[in-house]
Amino acid sequence: MSRRLLSVWIIAVAGVLTLRASGPVAVYAVIERVVFEPDQSSAQRVQIWGAFSLHSTDAPYSNTFSDAQRGYLYYRMNLPPSCRDRNTSDPACADIEKSTRAIWSDLQKMVGNGSAVSFGGNIGAPNPGKIRKAAQQPESPDPFPLGNPVVILGPSQTDISTKLHKALQSK
């Protein structure tokens, strides 16, 4: 009987550890505007305008983020080389595009509501990109940090939310 209880406990603990292993997010943001290129249904690139705090590329396994800044992020689909040929029939390529567009659409839904959100990344995830100034022309988009979905920040994350809203107030 005690072995069975121990087994159940070990499985429960392993399940909790698995749930917590999703890793850090790539971006914290308050979204003001989303621009799809060329359009929303066939977007290959996206401009996300607002205030952002990006996961540090200097410490990929840490919980270190940049200061909150106003500007925009410019992303492209983060397709592996095997998917970049538009004639490929690999279903995994279509899945990546579909997942990316779904996240971009979720970000569009956050426009103007003032909610602070997180998205992208994972342990060892790619570079979250760079925050561009409003006057900067959109060129050389960064690969989108596909990973975690769009999550509205909760009450335990008021510190980053406050910093993002302050960055929005700066011009």
N, C-alpha and C positions, 0 to 999 in steps of 0.2 A: 504494500500500500504506500509506503513512504517513497519507494522508487518511482511509482507512478506520479505522485505529487511533485517530486523533484523534476521529473521529465516535463511535466506541465509547466512548472516554474521556469525551467531553462528555455522552453519554447516561447513562453510569454516574454521573457527578457530579450531573447533574440529578435522577436517581432518588434519590440519597442526600439531596439538598437537599429534595426533595419529602417524603421520609419524615420528615425532622426538622421539617417546617413545621406540625405538628399544634398547636403552641401550648401555653400553660400550662394546667394543670388548675385547676379552680375550688376544690376542697376536698381537703384531706388529713384522714384520719379514722381512729380506732379505734372500731369500732361495738360498742355494748353491747346495743342493742335497736332494733327497727324496728316501728312501728305503722302499719298501713295503714288508710285511711279511705275508704269504709266497710268494705271488706274487701280481701284481697289480689287476688282475681281481677278486681275492678272498681274498684280504687283510683283515686281522683281527687286524694287528698292523702296525704302520708306524714310521719310524725315519725321522725327518725333520731336516736337517743340515743347519746352517747359523748363523745369528745374530738375537737376540730376545729381546724384552722388554715385560714383562708379567704384566697383570692387577693384582693389589695388592689384595691378599686374606684377608689382614687385614682391608681393607676398600672396601667391595664389591659394595657399592653404590656410590663410588667416581670415579674420573678420575685419579687415582694414579697408576703409572706403575714403574716397576723395572728399574734399569739402564740397558742399552743395553749391552748384553754379547754374545760372540761367543760360540757356542757349538751345542748341538742338543736337540730336544724334542722327547720323546718316548711316543707314544700314543697307546691305544687300543680302540676298539669300545666301545662306552659309552651306552651299552644296559641295560635297566632295568632288574631286576631279572627275570621277567616273560619271557624275550626273551633269556635268557642265555642257556636254554635247546634247543639244536640244532634241536629237533624234533617239535618245536612249529610251528603252522601254522598261527599264528597271523600276518595279513598283515602289522600291524604297525611295527613289528620287521624288516620285509624286507625293509620297507620304511626308517627306521633309518639307516640300513646298506647301502642302496643305496645312501642316502643323504650324509653319512659320506664318502663313497668312491668317490662320486662326488667332494666333497671339497678337499679330498686328491689328486685327479687327477688335480684339478685346481691349487693346490700348486705345483704339478709336472711341470705344464706349466710355472711356474714362475722361474724355475731353471735357473740360469746363466744370467738372463736378467737384473739384478741389481735393479729391481723395489722393492720398499718397499711396503709391503702389510699389511693388517689387516685381522683377521679371528676369528671366534668363539666368544662365550660369549653372554651375554645379561644381563639385570638387574637381580641380584641374581644368576647368572650363576655359574656352578661348578668351582672348582679350575682349573686354566689354565695349571697346571702341573709344572714341574721344568726344568730348563735348566741344561743339563748334560755336563760335560767336555768331550772332544774328547776321552780321555784315559779311560773313564768310560764304563764298559760293559753295553749293553742294557739289563736291567732286571727290572721287576716290572713296566710295562708301566702304565702311568697315563690315566684316562678316557679322551677321546677327548672332548673338550669343544664345542660341537655342538651348533650352534646359528647363528651368522651372517656369510654370505658367504665370500669368498676371495674378498677383495676390494683393488685395487691399490690406494695407497695414492696420494692425489692431492697436488697442490702447497701450500695449506694452512697448510700442515703437514711436511714442510721441516725440522723442528727441530728434530722430531723423526727419520726421514729418514737419516739425517746427523749423528745422534748418532748411528744408526744401521750400517751405512757404516764405521764409525770409529771403531766400535767394530769388524768388519770383517777384518780390517787391523791389529788388534792386534793378536799376535800368542800365 
